[in-house]
Amino acid sequence: MVGPEARIVARLATQILIPIGQSLPAVLLVVTYSRAARRDLRNVCRAHEESVVRQFGRAALFAGTEFGAFQALRLQEKHGLDVQLERVEPFERSDAPERVREAARVYENREQAATPYSRFAAGRDLPTAAAMRGEEL
């Protein structure tokens, strides 16, 4: 298996593919790791468009329905470890601690766009990047 873990792809998929402000129920992320699995994923997406929330390259988001789960599971049944599945929950601002939301707000409103966060946060009452990296949400 080559590539990032499905949970990393899941996080990126929700950030990139689900428009900001749009509320969606849980979806299923299907990530493929072989040509044959990608081919079959494309075929399933074409044949069952109503179950596909978004498709991109070697991954797709399926509706969080029993039929979406059926399609995802049949791909995994056929291709084994070449298909990884994750349930993706929409990320809400309130899911992050207040200190992280505040840090993001203040940093994005900085005067110098090229200032890296570590330099910006130094001397301010903001969490360090290292501290945030070590904390689970």
Disulfide bonds with the S-S distance in Angstrom:
none
